[in-house]
């Protein structure tokens, strides 16, 4: 069972370039999330999805887009990379848990530098 | 006020010590509570869920005080391998999105 898989693990982009961070999970989880974590800081939610075809903004969505065409995949797109988007990006997923939240399971992260 | 606040840290303790981390949360409607562990430059990993009656997993004990909106994590007999950042995690009060709020974390360094 692979869990949550993110690709690539590392990437360097030039300002203005675009790229897609891939995330896939094989746990049949409905909920998926994208976070960024800057050095020495906590996790900030970028976008999330409660199921295929449904996405919503988190705390810091500007400069990013997402799609959720399947239960398994939740790619994050940067359209015009800016230095402020240099960060570590984590994808996570969780199952629907009735009256309480289930814990989230994280991918290994993508380390992105914009130069 | 932050939605989830943790002790600032870092905590530097000798091997074998007992150390306690505290966390407060602001949303009284929160229902789900977790402690995660994050090693340097790695992804957060679930350490344990926190239940109303308190729960223990080996050397780790978690407590919840709903009246004070306070969560704690106690680590007994600290090991070098316990060195990491510990994240207090709370849901926002609604379970229909699964969204969790992560504290900034408390760093623990266990010294030989």
Boltz contact constraints between the chains, C-beta under 6 A:
constraints:
  - contact:
      token1: [A, 31]
      token2: [B, 98]
      max_distance: 6.0
  - contact:
      token1: [A, 42]
      token2: [B, 102]
      max_distance: 6.0
  - contact:
      token1: [A, 42]
      token2: [B, 104]
      max_distance: 6.0
  - contact:
      token1: [A, 43]
      token2: [B, 102]
      max_distance: 6.0
  - contact:
      token1: [A, 50]
      token2: [B, 97]
      max_distance: 6.0
  - contact:
      token1: [A, 90]
      token2: [B, 43]
      max_distance: 6.0
  - contact:
      token1: [A, 94]
      token2: [B, 98]
      max_distance: 6.0
  - contact:
      token1: [A, 99]
      token2: [B, 95]
      max_distance: 6.0
  - contact:
      token1: [A, 100]
      token2: [B, 31]
      max_distance: 6.0
  - contact:
      token1: [A, 100]
      token2: [B, 32]
      max_distance: 6.0
  - contact:
      token1: [A, 100]
      token2: [B, 95]
      max_distance: 6.0
  - contact:
      token1: [A, 101]
      token2: [B, 32]
      max_distance: 6.0
  - contact:
      token1: [A, 101]
      token2: [B, 91]
      max_distance: 6.0
  - contact:
      token1: [A, 101]
      token2: [B, 95]
      max_distance: 6.0
  - contact:
      token1: [A, 101]
      token2: [B, 98]
      max_distance: 6.0
  - contact:
      token1: [A, 103]
      token2: [B, 34]
      max_distance: 6.0
  - contact:
      token1: [A, 103]
      token2: [B, 46]
      max_distance: 6.0
  - contact:
      token1: [A, 104]
      token2: [B, 100]
      max_distance: 6.0
  - contact:
      token1: [A, 106]
      token2: [B, 43]
      max_distance: 6.0
  - contact:
      token1: [A, 106]
      token2: [B, 44]
      max_distance: 6.0
  - contact:
      token1: [A, 108]
      token2: [B, 43]
      max_distance: 6.0
  - contact:
      token1: [A, 109]
      token2: [B, 43]
      max_distance: 6.0
